[in-house]
Amino acid sequence: MLTIWGRLNSHNVKKVVWLAEELRLNYQRHDVGCAFGMDDAYSAKNPNALIPTIEDGDVVLWESNAILRFLAARHGGDALWPADPVQRALADRWMDWQFGYAEAQRPAFHGLVRRSPEQRDPAAIEQATVTCNRMMKVLDAALSLQPWLSGAEFGLGDIPMGVYAHTFFALGLAREPLPHASSWYERLKTRPGFAANVMIPLT
């Protein structure tokens, strides 16, 4: 059985749990991080003191997108981890692109969700809003050419940005028209693993 360590309100943990459900894996998840703390046993598995970490049989692994690639390759078959290197790379690039987007969105997320109104930095939130809109327009343009970031079908490339796109739309940020990204987001919302594990209250 797959074991996942990490609190579900973490974007990076959401990615892994969502994929586990897409793959219909039996898994157990243990709350770790922030209010749940980290004990010595967890630190021995992940010396970075970050989440998530997984254990799948004989493999202990950390770094969320590395976990996604591993689980897709081990359990997903060609549908999620294509054998063709070009098809795989064209989806895979969005997994790395997500890290830059996450940094852009962080000031808005922390300011609006994890800080009280009097602690907020309106200028930082506004700058984050502008940058997120600019980056989401890049994603929107890509989705004007194909229904999924992974190509013609849903795939691994959709998961990391799918998690962050939910936060973008749920934060209520002022946004420019994003018709293709909005349609993609509506399709993501019909996936049970996304609805149950990503579309939870932002905390």
N, C-alpha and C positions, 0 to 999 in steps of 0.2 A: 504493500500500500504506500502511496505517496504521502509524505508528511510535509506540510508547509508551515513555516514559522513566520508570523508577522500579523500585525493588526490590520483589519480590513479597511480602515479609513485611510490607509496609505495607498497612493496611486500605484506604487510598484508592486504591492501585494495584490491589489485588484487585478492587475495584468495576469498574474500567475494563476490566481483562483479562477478567473474567467476562462483562461486556456484549459485548465484542468477540467472544467465543466464542458467546454467544447469537445474535448477528447473523451469525455465520459469516463474519466478516471475515478477510481475510489481514492479518496484522500481524507486526511485529517488536518485541520488547521489549528494552530496554537497561537493565542494572542501574545505578541512580544513587541516591545518598543513603547516609547513614551510612558504613559501612565502604567503600562504593564511591566515595564522594566526588562532587564536582561540578566539572566543568571550566568554563572560560570560555565555551565554546560552549553548554553547557547553561544557564549563568547568563544568557546573552544571550536565550535563549528564555523563561526564567522568572526574572524579577528578584527574586522572593520567596525563591529558593533552597529551594523545597519541591518535593515530588513528589505526583502525577504531572504530566507534560506530554505532550501528544500533538501530532503533525503528521499531518494528513489532507488530502492534496492541498495546497491553497494556504492552509490554516488551521493556525495554531499556537495551542494553547489550554491553559490551566492552570485549576485548581480542579476537583476530581474530579466534583462533582455537575453543574457546568456542562458538563463533558466528557460525562457520561452523557446529559444532555438533548440536546446537540448530536448525538452519535452516533445516538441513537434517532430524532431528527427527520430526520437526513440519510439514515440507512440502514435504519431499523426499520419505517417505515410505521405504519399506524394501530394495529397490535397493541401496540406498545410506547410510542407517542407519539400518543394518540388525538386526532382532530381536534376532538372535542367538548370545549369548555373546562371544563365541569363534571367530566366523567369524568377529564380530565387533571389537574385541580387536586386532586381527591379522592385520587389516587395521589401526586401531586407533594408534598403536604404532609408525607408520611412521609420524603421526602428531606431536608427541612429539619428535621424533628423529630429525625432521626438525629444532627444535630450536638450537640444537648443531651444525647442519650444517650451519645455518644462521650465527652463531658467527664465524665459521671458514671462511666463505666466505666474511664477512664484510670488512676486510682490503683490499682485492682485489677490491671489488666493490667500496668502497670509494676512494681508491687510483687511480683506473683507470677511474672512472666515475665522481666523485664529487671533484676531486682535479686537479689542473693544473699540467703539467708535472714536473715543478720545485718543487712542493710541495710533490711529491710522495716519498714514502719510499720503495725502491726496495726490501729491505730485507723482509719487512712485506708482500709485495705482493707475493714474492717467497715462503715464509712460508705458506701463505694462499693457494697458488696453490698446494703445496705438501699435505697439510691437506685436501683440497677439493678433490683431486684425491684419497687419501686414503679412504675418506668417500664415494665417488661416486663408488668406487670398491665394497664396502659393498652393496650399492643399486643395482649395476650391478649384483652381485651374487644372490641377492633375485629375481631379474627380470629374471634370467636364469631359474627359477623354475616355474614362472607364468607370464602372460602377463602384469598384473597390480599390483601395490603395494597393492591394495585392494583384489587381488585374481584373479579369472577367468574373472571378469568384472571390468570395470572402477567404481571407488567409491570414497568415501570421503578421503580415505587414499592417493589418488593420487594428491590431490589438493595442499596441502602446499608444498610438495617437487617438484611438477610440476612447481610452480612459481619460486622456487629457481634453479631448473634445467635449466630453460630457461636462467636465468642470467649466470649460469655456462657456457653454450654453447655460449651465445651471447658475453661474455666478451673476448673470444678468448684466454683464458688461455691455456698454454701448457697442454696437457692431455694425459693420458695413454689410451690404447684401452678400450672402454666401449661399446661393441657391443649391449648388452641387454638394457642398459640405453639409448643408442642412438636410438634404435628401439622404445622404449617406448616414448621417446621424440618426435619422428616422428609421432607416433599415437596421442599424445596429440595435436600436431599442426593441426590435422584435425578437432578438436573440435571447433566449432564456438566461444564459449565463451572464450576459451583459446587464439585463434588467435586474437580476437578483443581487449581483455583486458590485456593479459599477454605479448603478443609479440609486445609490443610497445617500442619505443626507450628508452634505459636506461638513466635516468636522476637523 
